[in-house]
Every structure is written in C-alpha cells, then in structure tokens.
Amino acid sequence: MAEGTIKRLTDKGFGFIDIGGDKDMFFHATNVEGVRFDELHEGQKVTYSEGEGPKGPRAENVTPAE
C-alpha cells in the first residue's frame, strides 16, 4: 500500500492525495474504506492502492493511516 496526504477535498465527493511528486492522485468517495468520505480532512495521512479509472490513475482502497 502506498501512502500520501490528502491535499484537497471537494463537496462533489472526490479529492486528491499528495503523493510527493508533480502530480496528485485522484480518488472518489466510493473508493474510501473504513470511514465515510465526510470524516476525512485535508492534511490527513492515508494509505491507498493505485488503480486505473476511466480518466487515468486513481487511488483505491483509501484508508486513514494509523
């Protein structure tokens, strides 16, 4: 599992994870595990698996890091 920090959350049910490079990793509320999307906050550390969505790479199985 990869780790990153939530950089931005939107009120439309998706967000972006800072993965330490030039690009951020997109994720959708349906890819959040263990907590509800609205329990996440910007600056929070998360773990995720890299997957492929219809528009390119996306984070899947997003969970708060312990």
C-alpha positions as CSV (number, residue, x, y, z in Angstrom):
1,M,0.0,0.0,0.0
2,A,1.2,3.5,-0.9
3,E,1.0,6.4,1.5
4,G,0.1,10.1,0.9
5,T,-1.5,13.1,2.4
6,I,-5.0,14.4,1.4
7,K,-4.3,17.7,-0.4
8,R,-7.9,18.7,-1.4
9,L,-11.4,17.5,-0.8
10,T,-14.4,18.7,-2.8
11,D,-18.1,18.9,-1.9
12,K,-18.8,16.7,-5.0
13,G,-17.4,13.5,-3.4
14,F,-13.9,13.4,-4.7
15,G,-10.4,14.5,-3.6
16,F,-6.7,14.5,-4.4
17,I,-3.8,12.9,-2.5
18,D,-0.4,14.5,-2.5
19,I,1.9,11.6,-3.4
20,G,5.1,13.5,-3.2
21,G,5.6,14.3,-6.9
22,D,4.4,16.7,-9.5
23,K,1.0,15.0,-9.9
24,D,-1.6,14.3,-7.2
25,M,-3.6,11.1,-7.1
26,F,-7.4,11.4,-7.7
27,F,-9.8,9.5,-5.5
28,H,-13.6,9.2,-5.3
29,A,-15.8,8.8,-2.3
30,T,-16.7,5.3,-3.4
31,N,-13.0,4.3,-3.0
32,V,-12.8,5.2,0.7
33,E,-12.7,2.2,3.1
34,G,-13.3,2.1,6.8
35,V,-14.6,5.6,7.2
36,R,-17.1,7.9,5.5
37,F,-15.8,10.4,2.9
38,D,-17.0,13.3,5.1
39,E,-14.9,12.0,8.0
40,L,-11.7,12.7,6.0
41,H,-9.9,16.1,6.2
42,E,-7.2,17.9,4.3
43,G,-3.7,17.2,5.7
44,Q,-4.7,13.7,6.8
45,K,-2.3,10.8,6.1
46,V,-3.9,8.0,4.1
47,T,-2.9,4.7,2.6
48,Y,-4.2,3.5,-0.8
49,S,-3.7,1.2,-3.7
50,E,-3.1,2.6,-7.1
51,G,-5.7,1.7,-9.7
52,E,-6.9,2.7,-13.1
53,G,-10.1,4.7,-13.6
54,P,-11.8,5.8,-16.9
55,K,-9.8,9.0,-17.0
56,G,-6.4,7.6,-15.8
57,P,-4.8,6.6,-12.5
58,R,-6.8,6.8,-9.3
59,A,-6.4,5.8,-5.7
60,E,-8.5,2.9,-4.5
61,N,-9.0,1.4,-1.0
62,V,-8.2,4.8,0.6
63,T,-8.0,4.4,4.4
64,P,-6.7,6.7,7.1
65,A,-3.1,5.8,8.1
66,E,-2.6,4.7,11.6
